[in-house]
Amino acid sequence: MPLTHDFKETIRARAQRDTGFRQALLCEAVECVINGELAVGKSVLRDYVNATVGFQDLERQTQIPAKSLMRMLGPKGSPSAANLSSILTALQKTEGVHFELSLRR
């Protein structure tokens, strides 16, 4: 089910005023990708980008055309590992965070 315009605007407004919320969105996206939930991870990343930097700015940071980025993070998109890495690297820099992987047993 597609998200409504009101819901997307609510996410955008909160992301713009709440650093913790923004960082949690980005973290959730990465966790989903790592845990094999690529479709969910791409969807959350797309929401994050729309609510924060936008695809035009992400294009400048990654040197990947905005339309390609939108397709990659869309429901049928299949980003390569290199492109996903470029996207996540750019978003980490923008957000001022650094992801680390830890092993849990």
N, C-alpha and C positions, 0 to 999 in steps of 0.2 A: 504494500500500500504506500503510495507516495506521500511525502510529508506536505502538510499545508503551508501556505505562504506565511500565515501567522506563526506557526511553530518555528519555521526557519528564521523569521525575524526575532522571535524570542531568544533563540540560540545565539544569533548574531549580537543582539543587545547585551546579553549576559557575558558573552565572550569578550566583548569590547570593554566591559567594566570590571571583569573579575579574572585576574591573572590565574588564580587557582583553578577555576573552571576551564580556562583555555588549556592549561597544562594537563589537566585531567583528561580532556578530550584527546589531546595528542598522545598521551600515555595509553589510553584505552585503544586507540587505533593501532599502536605498535604492539600492544599485548595481543590483540586479536590476530594480527598478521603472524606473529611468532607462534601462536597457539593453533594455527591452521584454519582460522576463520577469516580467510582472505576477503570474501565478499563483504563481511561486516567491517573489517578493518578499512577497506577501500571506501566504504560508505561514510564511516566516521571521519576519515582523512578528508574526503570531499566536503563534508559539513564544516570541518575545521578550517580548510582553506577558504571556503565561501564566507565564513564568519570572521576571518582574520585578514590574512595577507591578500587574498584574491588570486586568481589564476594568472593575471597579467604580471603581477609582481613575482610570483613563483616562476614564471617563464624567464624573467630577467635573472633570477638567482640560479636556475638550473640549466639554462640554455635549451630547454625543451619547449617547443611551441605550446601555447596555452590550450589550444584545441586538442592537442595530443595528450596533455595532462588531464584534461576533462574526460577524454575517452578512456584513458588508463584507469582513472578512479571511478569510472561509471560501472554500471552493473555487468556489462559484457566485457569490460576492460581486462587486459592481461599485462600489467606492467612487468618489464624485465627486472631482474634483480638489480641491475645497474641503475635503471631509472628509479626504482623504488628507493634505492640507497641515496640517489641524488636528491630526491624529494625529501626524504627524512633528514638528510644532512642540512638542507636549506631550512627546513622548518625548525630544527633544533637551534640553528643560529639565530633565526628570527625570534624564537621564543626565549632564547637565553638559557636553554637547558642542555643536558648531556645525558644520553641514554647509556646505561650499563646493563649488561646481561649477567644475571647471577643464577647459579644452579641451586635448586631446592630439592631436597630428598624427602 
